[in-house]
């Protein structure tokens, strides 16, 4: 009995550690140089916040290439303690005499929604390019593609998925490259996903979002290691009716 109890505690501890490592924090940032290009800004913020946790996305509301940056941005970090580390950067030098102001902005917070609302509406009409990982790379290629399409279609209309096999066909690439409609709304729905119960996709998660293109770049894809292949020859997939295997905020598993 004692051994069973100890094992149960160990499993619970592991589950707790897993939940902590999957926590996603949303951070509100101002005080940066708005004259930077979108690409340079994301690189700059990645250098500053990348050590705080797994940096998933830097959202610049209302962004368009060639347009001056908005005065605030939202940064999405995954990992235990990531938010606390990010908040410690408030007051640090940014560039050209600017000082960063960093605030916690939970997904259910509404403080900044009035200024975000009009830009969100427009941004949600855009398609985005993301990396997804956490699926079982030993599963058959067609099965994983089909299940990814099925589950990701819950968050937005999937336009393309690129998923590769290694040279020997023994395993899949770690990341799937996905082109999906819905902008920041799609991203935030994915980040609040509470778990997936499709076999082989139990640990599926949004890993990163493509950053803005460089001002001198005619392409739209900036994410290694699949970017060059995926941008040149994405695989067009048909839409699939979503199932109920993945849980979202407010839902409970039957």
N, C-alpha and C positions, 0 to 999 in steps of 0.2 A: 504493500500500500504506500509506504513511504517513497519507494522508487517511483511509483506512478504519480504521486503528488509532485515530486520533484520534477519529473518529466513534464507534467502539466504546467508547472511554473515556468520551466524553461521555454516551452512553446509559447506561453503567454507573453514572456519577455521578448521573444523573437517577434511575435506579432506586434507588440507595442513598438519595438525598434523600427519595424517595417513601416508602421503608420507614421511615426515621427519623421522618418526619412522621406516620406512621400508628401509631407505637408507643403502646400504651395502658399506663399505669401505674396500679397500685392502691395507694392510700394509706390507712393506718390512723390515725385521728384521735381523740384524747381531750382532756379538759381544757376543754370548752366548757360553757356554761350549759344544763343539762338541763331547766330550767323553761320554755324557749322552746317555742312551738308548732312543729310539724314544718315548716310553711310558712316561718315566720320564721327557723328554723334554716337551712334550705336557702338562703334569700336571703342570710343572714349569711355562710355558708360560700362561696357563690358570689362575693360581694364580695371575700372574702379570697383565694380560690384561683383565681378566674377569670382572673387575669393570668398564671398559671403555664403555661397551655396551654388547649386546648379542653376545657372541663369538661363531661363527658358525663352523669355521674350522681353523686348523693350518696345512698348507701344507709344508712338508719337501721334496723338489725336490730330486728325485733319491733315496728316502729312501728304504732301505731293512733291515729287522731285522738282527742284528749282524754286520751291516756295520756302519762305523763312519758317524755321521751326516754331511750333507752338511753345508757349512759355512753360508748359508742364508736360511730363511724361509719366507713364506707369511702367514699373518694372516688376516682372514676375520671377520669383526665386523659389526653388524647391530645396527642402532639407531642414533638419532640426537646427534651430538657432540662426537660420539665415536672416530672418527679419531683424533680430537683435543686432547682428553684425552690421547689417545695412544701415540701421538707424544711427550707429556710431559714426557714420560718414557724414552726417549732417554737420554743416559748418566747415567742412574741408574745402580747400581750394579746388576750383574747377579749372578754368582757364581764363586768361585775360582779366584777372582780378575778380572773377565771379566766385561765389561761394555756394555750395550745394545746400539745399534745404530738403531733408528727407523725412517723410511721414509715413506711418503705417496707414494702409487704406484697405481694410478687409473687404471681401467680396460683397458682404451685405451692407456695407457703409453707403451712405447717400450724400455725404457732405459736398462732394464735388460734382454730383450728377447734373446740376443745372448747367454748368459750363461744359460738361462732357456731352450732354444729350444731343445737340445738333450735329456735332462732329461724329458721334457714334452712329447716328442714322446713316450718314454718308459712308462712313468706314465699313459698316456692315454690308454694304452692297459690293464690296471688293472681294476678289478671290485671294487666297493666301497660299503660301507654300510652306509646308511643315515637314519635320522629321518625326516619325513615330518609331518607338522601339519597345522592347519588353515582351515581344511575342516569342514563341518557341521556334528557334531557328532550325530545329531538326524536323519540323513538320513539313509535309509536301508543299511545294510552292503554290500550287493552285488552291489548296485548302486555305493557306494563310491569306492569300490575296482575296479570296472570296469572303472570309470572315472579317478581314480588315475593312473591306468595302461595306459589308453589312453593318458593322458596328460604328464606323466613322460616319456613315450616312445619317446617323441620329443627330449629329451635331451640325451638319451642313451638307450641301450637295457636292459629292465627290466628283471631280472632273477627271483626274488622272491618278494612278498609283504606279510607281516603279519599285519593283522588288526583285532583287537579283539572287542567283545561286552562285556558290563558289565554283572554281574551275572544274572540280570533280563532281559537282552536283550533290555533295554530301550534306551541305548546310546552306542556309540562306544568309544574306547580308544582315548585319545587325540592325540597320535602319531601313525603313520604308519611306520613300519620298512621295508626298501626297500633295496634290493641288486640289483645294477645297474652297467652296464659296462660303461667305458669311462673315468675313473680317473678324474684328475683335470679339464679337458676340460668340462666334464659333469657338475661338480660342478659350474664352472664359468658361464656356460650357464644358469643354474637354478637360480643363484644369480642375473643375469641381466634380468630375466623375468619381464615384465612390468605390468602384470595383467592377471587374468584368468576370463573368462566369462562363465564358466560351472557352472550351478546351484549347489550350495553346495560346490563349490571349489573356490569361489571368493577370499578368503583370504589364499589360500594354499601357503605354502612356505617351503623351505628347512630350517629346524631348527638346525640340527647339523650333524656332520660326525663322524663316529667311529674313535677313536684314535688308534694308533699302539698298537699291543698286547704286553704284558709284555714278557721279554726274557725267563721267566720260564713258560709261558702259551702256551699250545698246541692249544688253541682255537683261533678264529679270531674275536670274538664279545665282545666288552667292554662297550656297552651302556645300562645303566638302563633306564627305568624300564622294557622294553620288551625283553632285550637281552637274558636272559636265555631261555625263551620260543621260541623266534624267531630263536635263533641259533640252538636249538635242533630240531625244527619242522617247518621250513619255508614252506610257501604255494607256490607251483609252479604254475605260471600263464602263459597263452599263450600270445603271442605278439598281440597287437591290432593296427590297422592302425591309426596313429595320426590324430586328427582333427585340425581345425584352430582356436580353441576357446581361446587359450592362446597366448598372444602377446609377442614378443621378440624384442630386440633392432633393430630399423630401420623399424619395422612394425607398421601399423596403423589399428585401428579397422574399418571395413567397415561400 
